[in-house]
């Protein structure tokens, strides 16, 4: 038996449902990433959105050296 945060006992079937749901969520995310990578327009939008993140990381690293 698994005990929750408040001390209530969580039935094993509930934990199995949560584990199954997490697997389904990871499968969904994997499918979405596959579709985005397969479509050039969506891939360009993803890359364009990540460029500012890379610039800010580089800027922070450059300022930390000085």
N, C-alpha and C positions, 0 to 999 in steps of 0.2 A: 504494500500500500504506500502511496505517496501522500505526504502531508503538505497542504498548501501554506500560504503566508499567514493566514489567520488561525491556522491549526485545524482546519477542516480536512477531512480525508477525501482525496480525489480518486474517484473510481478509475481503474485501469483503462476502461473503454474511453474515458475522456482524454487521457493522455495519448492513447492510440490515435484518436481523432485529431489531436493537436499535431502529433508527429506526421500524420498523413497529410494534414493541411499544409504544413511547412514544406513537405516534399512537393506538393502541388504548386505552391508558390514559387519554389525554386525552378520547377519545370516551366512555369509561365514566364518567369524572368528570362530563362534561357531561350525560350521561343521568341520573345520580344527582341532580345539581342541578336539572334540569328536573322530575324526579319530586317532589323535596322542595318546590319552589316551587309545584307544582300541587296539593299536598295541604295543606290548612289546618292540620291537626294537626301534621304534620312541620315546617311553616314556623313555627308557634308554638314548637315545641321548639327549633328552630334559633335563633330570635330570643331566646328566654329564655336560651339558653346564651351568647349574645353580649352580653347586658346587663352582666354583671360585667366583661367586657373593656372595654366603653365607660366604665364607671364608673371603673375603675382608670386608664385613659388620661387621663380628665378630672381625676382626683385628682392624678396625676403632673404634668400640665400646670399645675394650680393651684398646687402646691407649688414648682414650678420658677420661677414668677413671683415668689413671695415671697422 
